[in-house]
């Protein structure tokens, strides 16, 4: 009988490198490794050799960068979704695009199971598995961190050394990092104590320490069409090239460093440092354009919706009816979010420097302090205030009546 085929989400990092050997030890199987290229850069170098040397029968390297930016990052950007006011969801929305491709390859290969290296304490296990359940409910899921005897990253290093498995970390450098085209996250080691200031000189990979950035500001202009960024400083760019360019610009000026103690879905708080230079620029620019083009009620309701959208993305609920329905609402709001936004970058900060749109709701004739009787008569405000304040006046009259002992 042919061996069972197991598709492994493979990054070449510590966990997934030892998982190949562990699967071969514990299952009568063939391990097919799948690496999703979502913008890890040079982390992909030498990956095939490492995977095969570790025991995989083959390695797929799938370039998902454009799909990731177009179908996951930009819809989240348009929604204005930020988790707990800080986190731009860089790891969160990468997982469903990866898991989607794992399912596609598992079906192509005739695999019966998909394996991932997410720990039992993290959010990624939920994100991977909810996507698999939504797209391939018949597929078995294997999560070694919930099964094996390895309890820590130090144990994992020991396992790798014992089995002669090449891994890109040592016990001296055990930050847990996740990198893609949108961001890089850092967790573990000294960051596990919230009172410790991050060691930027050791941590930062995409972004300069703001203290070491140029003394002169940088201006950048971003153009949007229906909420989607399409150009930087007048140069039309595809989704991947646009994010890469803004990462370079933002990184040079210390943009997008976030230190957060966040609430994981699994019930605990965790501390991490995120670098999202290009994404932070895009969120600021998109927000400035929405202030110009969306009416008060739509913007207010969209802000409330954005909190829920962020929670859905964070919790791994991308392929759900609610997320799809919220995206439909967002797309409707973005029909007029077209225009250009200019920003000033300086020492890790972003300052608005002007915006324009053919759909601008700003009307200088109304907003001006000058005479505009045809559109706005100052006298009209008196009746408006009387009606708007009527509930307050009525309550005050009632309170005064009781204070006076019920006398009229």
URSUL-V414273 format. One record per backbone hydrogen bond with DSSP energy under -0.5 kcal/mol. CO is the residue of the C=O (numbers start at 0). NH is the residue of the N-H. Records with the same first field share a line. If there is no record, write none. Layout:
# URSUL-V414273
CO: NH / NH
This chain:
# URSUL-V414273
3: 5 / 29
4: 111 / 112
5: 7 / 31
6: 114
7: 9 / 33
12: 16
13: 17
14: 18
15: 19
16: 20
17: 21
18: 22
19: 23
20: 24
21: 25
22: 26
26: 28
27: 3
29: 5 / 31
30: 32 / 56 / 57
31: 7
32: 59
33: 9 / 35
34: 36 / 61
35: 37
36: 63 / 64
37: 180
39: 42
40: 43
41: 44
43: 46
45: 49
46: 50
47: 51
48: 52
49: 53
50: 54 / 55
51: 54
57: 32
59: 34 / 61
60: 62
61: 36 / 63
63: 67
64: 68
65: 69
66: 70
67: 71 / 72
68: 73
71: 75
72: 76
73: 77
74: 78
75: 79 / 80
76: 79
81: 84
82: 85 / 86
86: 82
88: 92
90: 93 / 94
91: 94 / 95
92: 96
93: 97
94: 98
95: 99
96: 100
97: 101
98: 102
99: 103
100: 104
101: 105
102: 106
103: 107
104: 108
105: 109 / 110
111: 139
112: 6
113: 141
114: 8
115: 143
118: 121
122: 125 / 126
123: 127
124: 128
125: 129
126: 130
127: 131
128: 132
129: 133
130: 134
131: 135
135: 138
139: 113
141: 115
142: 145
143: 146 / 147
151: 155
152: 156
153: 157
154: 158
155: 159
156: 160
157: 161
158: 162
159: 164
160: 163
163: 165
169: 172
172: 169
174: 176
175: 186
177: 184
182: 179
183: 274
184: 177
185: 272
186: 175
187: 190
188: 191
189: 192
191: 193
192: 195
197: 199
198: 201 / 202
199: 203
208: 211
209: 212
217: 344
219: 342
220: 232
221: 340
222: 229 / 230
223: 338
224: 227
227: 224
229: 236
230: 222
231: 234
233: 235
234: 231
237: 241
238: 242
239: 243
240: 244
241: 245
242: 246
243: 247
244: 248
245: 249
246: 250
247: 251
248: 252
249: 252 / 254
250: 207 / 253
251: 213
252: 347
255: 257 / 275
257: 259 / 273
259: 261 / 271
261: 263 / 269
263: 266
267: 263
269: 261
271: 259
272: 185
273: 257 / 275
274: 183
275: 279
276: 280
277: 281
278: 282
279: 283
280: 284
281: 285
282: 286
283: 287
284: 288
285: 289
286: 290
287: 291
288: 292
289: 293
291: 360
294: 298
295: 299
296: 300
297: 301
298: 302
299: 303
300: 304
301: 305
302: 306
303: 306 / 307
304: 308
305: 309
306: 310
307: 311
308: 312
309: 313
310: 314
311: 316
312: 315
317: 319
319: 323
320: 324
321: 325
322: 326
323: 327
324: 328
325: 329
326: 330
327: 331
328: 332
329: 333
331: 334
332: 335
333: 336
335: 337
336: 226
337: 358
338: 223
339: 355
340: 221
341: 352
342: 219 / 344
343: 350
344: 217
345: 348
348: 345
350: 343
353: 341
355: 339
356: 359
360: 362
361: 363
362: 365 / 366
363: 367
371: 374 / 375
375: 377
376: 379
377: 380
378: 381 / 382
379: 383
380: 384
381: 385
382: 386
383: 387
384: 388
386: 389
388: 392
389: 393
390: 394
391: 395
392: 396
393: 397
394: 398
395: 399
396: 400
397: 401
398: 402
399: 403
400: 405
401: 404
403: 406
